[in-house]
Amino acid sequence: MISPKDVLKKAQEYEKDVAQFLRDIVAIPSYSGQEKAVVDRIAVEMKKVGFDEVKTDGLGNIFGRIGNGKTKIVMDGHIDVVGVGDPTQWKYDPFKGKMENGIIYGRGAGDQKAGMASMVYGGKIIKDLHLEGDYTLYVVGSVMEEECDGMCWQYIVKEDKFVPDYVVITEPTNLNIYRGHRGRIEVEIRTKGKSAHAAMPERGDNAIYKMARIILGIEKLNEKLKVDPFLGKGTVVVSQIFFKSPSENAVADECTIHLDRRLTIGETKESAIEEFKKVIKEAGVEAEIIELTYHGKAYTGKEYSSEKYFRTWVMDEHSEIVDAAVKTYKEVFGSDPKVDKWNFSTNGVATAGLFKIPTVGFGPANEIYAHGINDQAPVDHLVKAAAFYAYFPQKILKKG
């Protein structure tokens, strides 16, 4: 009988292997829509450690399968990364996979290729210790998440008709268990005016001035938004502003702002848009609210779209999947986990928010480094996460 301590011991044997694998995939730039090279490298590792099947779908998501049982368990990690920003601010080359003092640095190290490295070696542990059962495990490296989180899973469910029974999101949680996060909607608000020479502004109708009144209203709206005791407060931010004008010496005839509205429990796209309408009315100006759609082209050449509405989700703390995650943690690590939430958004907006698939989060690395110049993952996190992923199917199958 294999004990959870045996699983952790086996994971520790693969410390160098999982660390080297993460360093390898960090060294491969994989911006959204440009993930092919890292997908190919992941496929090599999956085959090397003994996955039963490795394939990609039309969008380019990579699937590694172990087993052929009744219960379908997915462990998901997105493999695309955000940009580097100013490279001179990095201590190490962001695409070298530098390791120092037990920490691996580089763009995507924590967010979130560490999850992928640990999932693959979790699969190897399952194979080595013969932990297969009446389940099929799919380790998924999903694409284009950084540009439109959840779109990859919309493709998987809607186009491939693949609906798992349970999903583990492996975004960084600092080895805590996360059971939800706020959603969001992105919209634009546009005002129109009439251009005139800047020397005679009274002959025009300044679209920027109109927008200024709306912006002040948005700022005040943010102070009044709903607070949830678990997920926290809803927020709204004017993140970008654009204008159109015949020249620098003319009254602007159009102004547009981009809004990022984070949605807590009880808030929806519809409720947020009603709030924006009220702000516009109180500002005393005419303006158009524009709901946005993301259009992306995958490295496979496949084009796909999604509305920019990302649904809030929370799993009950006593739900089957959260309970299984907590029991996995206790048995493998011998202590109680912290059960919390993400501050940012994940593919859970689709798996749990849109499709209502039971979803939980557990990942190596700390989310505070995501998208930063110190993107990193501790090697000991990789080992522990691999043990968790290998043992989790045993607990979700027992369901108690």
C-alpha positions in Angstrom: 0.0 0.0 0.0 1.5 3.3 -1.1 1.3 6.0 1.6 1.2 9.8 0.9 4.6 10.0 2.5 5.9 7.6 -0.2 4.5 9.9 -2.8 6.4 12.9 -1.3 9.6 10.9 -1.0 9.3 9.9 -4.7 8.8 13.5 -5.6 12.0 14.5 -3.8 13.9 12.0 -5.9 13.0 14.0 -9.0 14.0 17.4 -7.6 16.8 17.9 -10.2 14.7 16.6 -13.1 11.7 18.8 -12.4 14.0 21.8 -11.8 15.8 21.3 -15.1 12.6 20.8 -17.0 11.3 24.2 -15.6 14.6 25.9 -16.5 14.3 24.5 -20.0 10.7 25.7 -20.7 11.4 29.1 -19.0 14.2 29.5 -21.6 11.7 29.2 -24.4 9.8 32.5 -25.0 6.1 31.6 -25.4 4.0 34.7 -25.9 0.3 34.3 -26.5 -0.2 32.8 -29.9 3.5 31.8 -30.2 3.6 28.8 -27.9 4.6 26.1 -30.4 8.2 25.7 -29.3 7.3 25.3 -25.7 4.5 22.9 -26.6 7.0 20.7 -28.5 9.4 20.7 -25.5 6.6 19.8 -23.1 5.5 16.9 -25.4 9.1 15.5 -25.3 9.0 15.5 -21.5 5.6 14.0 -21.2 6.6 11.1 -23.5 9.9 10.7 -21.7 8.2 10.2 -18.3 5.6 7.8 -19.6 2.3 9.5 -20.3 0.0 7.2 -22.2 -0.9 9.7 -24.8 0.3 13.2 -25.8 -1.6 15.3 -28.3 -2.6 18.9 -29.2 -6.0 20.3 -30.2 -6.9 22.7 -32.9 -6.1 25.8 -30.8 -2.7 24.3 -29.8 -3.5 23.3 -26.2 -1.4 20.3 -25.3 -2.9 17.3 -23.5 -1.0 14.6 -21.7 -3.1 11.6 -20.7 -2.6 9.0 -18.0 -5.0 6.1 -17.5 -8.4 5.4 -19.1 -10.8 5.4 -16.1 -14.3 6.7 -15.7 -13.6 9.9 -13.8 -12.0 12.7 -15.9 -9.6 14.8 -13.9 -7.9 17.8 -15.5 -4.9 19.7 -14.2 -4.4 22.9 -16.1 -1.6 25.3 -16.5 -1.3 28.0 -19.1 2.0 28.0 -20.9 2.0 31.5 -22.5 3.7 34.4 -20.8 3.4 38.2 -20.7 6.1 40.5 -22.1 9.4 41.3 -20.4 9.0 45.1 -20.1 12.3 46.9 -19.6 15.0 44.1 -19.7 17.5 46.3 -17.9 15.4 46.0 -14.7 15.9 42.2 -14.6 18.6 40.8 -12.4 18.9 37.8 -14.7 18.1 37.2 -18.3 14.3 36.5 -18.4 14.8 33.7 -20.9 17.7 31.8 -19.4 16.0 29.9 -16.6 18.6 31.0 -14.1 18.7 29.0 -10.8 20.3 30.5 -7.7 19.9 29.5 -4.0 17.1 27.1 -4.8 15.0 29.5 -6.8 14.5 29.5 -10.6 14.1 33.0 -12.2 12.7 34.1 -15.5 9.6 35.2 -17.4 6.9 32.6 -16.7 8.9 30.8 -14.0 6.1 31.3 -11.5 3.3 32.4 -13.8 3.0 29.8 -14.6 5.4 27.2 -16.1 6.2 26.0 -12.6 2.8 24.4 -12.5 3.4 22.7 -15.8 6.7 21.3 -14.6 5.2 19.9 -11.4 2.2 18.4 -13.2 4.3 16.5 -15.6 6.4 15.0 -12.8 3.2 14.4 -10.8 2.3 12.2 -13.7 5.6 10.4 -13.5 5.1 9.7 -9.9 1.7 8.2 -10.6 3.3 5.9 -13.2 6.3 4.9 -11.0 4.1 4.1 -7.9 1.3 2.6 -9.9 -1.3 5.0 -8.6 -3.6 4.7 -11.5 -7.2 3.9 -10.7 -10.7 4.4 -12.2 -9.8 7.8 -13.4 -8.2 9.4 -16.5 -5.8 12.3 -15.7 -5.3 15.0 -18.3 -2.4 17.3 -17.8 -3.2 20.4 -20.0 -0.9 23.1 -21.1 -3.3 25.8 -22.3 -2.6 28.6 -24.7 -3.4 32.3 -25.0 -4.5 32.7 -21.4 -2.6 35.9 -20.8 -4.5 37.7 -23.5 -7.9 36.1 -22.8 -8.2 33.9 -19.7 -10.6 31.1 -20.1 -10.9 31.3 -23.9 -8.8 28.2 -24.3 -11.3 26.3 -22.2 -14.2 27.7 -24.1 -12.6 26.1 -27.2 -12.0 22.8 -25.4 -15.6 22.5 -24.1 -17.5 24.1 -27.0 -15.5 22.9 -30.0 -13.8 19.7 -28.7 -16.9 18.7 -26.6 -14.6 17.7 -23.8 -16.0 18.3 -20.3 -14.0 17.0 -17.3 -15.5 16.0 -14.0 -12.9 18.0 -11.9 -10.3 20.7 -12.7 -7.2 21.7 -10.7 -5.9 25.1 -11.8 -2.1 25.2 -11.1 -1.6 29.0 -11.2 0.7 30.1 -8.4 -0.9 29.9 -4.9 2.2 29.7 -2.8 1.2 26.1 -2.1 -2.1 27.2 -0.6 -5.5 25.9 -1.7 -7.6 28.5 -3.6 -11.3 28.1 -4.2 -12.2 31.1 -6.3 -11.6 34.7 -7.4 -13.4 37.8 -8.7 -14.5 38.0 -12.3 -14.3 41.0 -14.5 -15.7 42.8 -17.5 -13.8 45.1 -19.9 -15.7 47.8 -21.7 -15.1 51.1 -23.4 -17.0 54.3 -23.0 -16.9 56.8 -25.9 -17.9 60.4 -26.1 -18.4 62.4 -29.3 -17.8 66.1 -29.8 -17.3 68.6 -32.6 -13.8 69.8 -33.7 -12.9 73.4 -34.0 -9.6 75.4 -34.1 -8.0 75.5 -30.7 -7.8 79.3 -31.0 -11.6 79.3 -31.0 -12.7 76.4 -28.7 -16.1 77.9 -28.1 -17.0 76.9 -31.7 -16.4 73.3 -30.9 -17.7 70.6 -28.5 -14.8 69.0 -26.6 -15.2 65.2 -26.2 -12.4 65.1 -23.7 -14.2 67.6 -21.4 -17.3 65.4 -21.6 -15.2 62.3 -20.7 -13.6 64.1 -17.8 -17.0 64.3 -16.0 -17.5 60.6 -16.7 -14.1 59.7 -15.3 -14.8 61.6 -12.1 -18.0 59.6 -11.8 -16.1 56.3 -12.3 -13.7 57.2 -9.6 -16.5 57.8 -7.2 -18.3 54.6 -8.3 -15.2 52.6 -7.3 -15.7 53.8 -3.7 -19.2 52.5 -3.5 -18.9 49.0 -5.0 -20.0 45.9 -3.2 -17.8 44.0 -0.7 -17.9 40.3 -0.3 -16.4 38.8 3.0 -14.4 36.2 1.1 -13.6 37.6 -2.4 -13.4 41.2 -1.2 -14.5 44.4 -2.9 -15.5 44.9 -6.5 -13.4 47.6 -8.2 -13.3 49.7 -11.4 -10.4 51.4 -13.0 -10.0 53.6 -16.0 -6.9 51.9 -17.4 -6.5 53.7 -20.8 -7.7 56.8 -22.5 -7.7 57.7 -26.2 -8.8 60.6 -28.3 -9.3 61.7 -31.9 -8.6 65.2 -33.1 -7.7 66.8 -36.4 -4.5 68.2 -34.9 -2.7 69.3 -31.7 -4.3 72.7 -32.3 -7.9 71.5 -32.5 -10.8 70.6 -30.2 -11.0 66.8 -29.8 -14.1 65.3 -31.5 -13.9 61.9 -29.9 -12.6 60.4 -26.6 -12.6 56.8 -25.4 -11.7 55.2 -22.1 -11.0 51.5 -21.3 -12.5 50.2 -18.1 -11.4 47.2 -16.0 -14.3 46.3 -13.7 -13.6 43.5 -11.2 -16.7 41.7 -10.1 -17.2 40.2 -6.7 -20.0 37.9 -5.6 -23.4 39.2 -6.7 -22.1 41.4 -9.5 -22.5 40.6 -13.2 -21.9 42.1 -16.6 -25.4 43.4 -16.6 -25.2 45.0 -13.2 -21.9 46.7 -14.0 -23.2 48.1 -17.3 -26.2 49.6 -15.4 -23.8 51.3 -13.1 -21.9 52.8 -16.0 -25.2 54.1 -17.5 -26.0 55.8 -14.2 -22.6 57.4 -14.1 -23.1 58.8 -17.6 -26.5 60.1 -16.8 -25.3 61.8 -13.7 -22.4 63.3 -15.7 -25.0 65.0 -17.9 -23.4 64.0 -21.2 -24.1 61.6 -24.0 -21.8 58.6 -24.3 -21.8 55.1 -25.8 -20.9 52.0 -23.8 -19.1 49.4 -25.9 -18.9 45.8 -24.9 -15.6 44.2 -26.0 -14.7 41.0 -27.8 -11.2 39.4 -27.9 -10.2 38.1 -31.3 -7.1 35.9 -31.3 -5.0 33.8 -33.7 -3.4 30.7 -32.3 0.0 29.4 -33.4 -1.9 26.7 -35.2 -3.5 29.4 -37.4 -6.9 28.8 -35.8 -8.8 32.0 -35.0 -11.1 32.2 -32.0 -13.0 34.9 -30.1 -14.5 35.5 -26.7 -16.5 38.3 -25.1 -14.5 40.1 -22.5 -16.7 39.0 -19.7 -15.0 36.8 -17.2 -17.3 35.3 -14.6 -16.8 35.3 -10.9 -16.5 31.9 -9.2 -16.3 30.5 -5.7 -16.4 26.8 -4.6 -18.0 26.2 -1.3 -15.3 25.5 1.4 -17.1 22.2 2.1 -17.5 21.2 -1.5 -16.2 17.8 -2.7 -13.3 19.1 -4.6 -12.1 21.5 -1.9 -12.4 18.8 0.7 -10.3 16.5 -1.5 -7.7 19.1 -1.9 -7.5 19.8 1.8 -7.2 16.1 2.6 -4.5 15.7 0.0 -2.5 18.5 1.6 -2.9 17.2 5.1 -1.9 13.6 4.2 1.0 14.5 2.0 2.5 17.3 4.1 1.2 16.5 7.6 -0.2 20.0 8.3 -3.3 22.1 7.7 -3.4 24.1 4.5 -4.4 27.8 4.1 -7.6 27.9 2.0 -7.9 31.3 0.2 -8.5 33.0 -3.1 -6.5 34.5 -6.0 -6.3 38.3 -6.4 -5.9 37.9 -10.2 -8.0 35.9 -12.7 -7.4 32.4 -14.1 -8.9 29.9 -16.5 -11.3 29.1 -13.7 -13.5 31.9 -15.1 -14.4 29.4 -17.8 -14.1 26.0 -16.0 -16.0 27.0 -12.9 -17.5 30.4 -13.8 -19.0 29.6 -17.2 -19.2 25.8 -17.3 -19.8 25.1 -13.6 -17.1 22.4 -13.5 -15.9 21.8 -9.9 -12.5 23.6 -9.8 -9.9 24.2 -7.2 -6.5 25.9 -7.2 -3.1 24.6 -6.0 0.2 25.7 -7.5 3.9 26.3 -6.8 5.3 29.8 -6.6 3.8 33.0 -5.1 1.4 35.0 -7.1 3.0 38.3 -5.9 5.8 37.7 -8.4 3.4 37.2 -11.4 4.1 39.6 -14.3 7.0 41.2 -12.3 10.7 41.5 -13.0 11.4 38.9 -10.3 9.1 36.2 -11.7 10.3 33.1 -9.9 9.6 29.7 -8.5 11.3 27.9 -5.5 12.5 24.4 -6.4 11.1 22.9 -3.2 7.7 24.2 -4.4 8.0 22.2 -7.6 8.7 19.0 -5.6 5.8 19.5 -3.2 3.4 20.4 -6.0 4.3 17.3 -7.9 3.6 15.2 -4.9 0.2 16.9 -4.4 -0.8 16.4 -8.0 0.2 12.7 -7.9 -1.9 12.0 -4.8 -4.9 14.2 -5.4 -6.7 11.7 -7.7 -6.7 9.2 -4.8 -8.6 11.6 -2.6 -11.2 12.9 -5.2 -12.0 9.3 -6.0 -12.6 8.4 -2.4 -14.9 11.4 -2.0 -14.6 11.4 1.7 
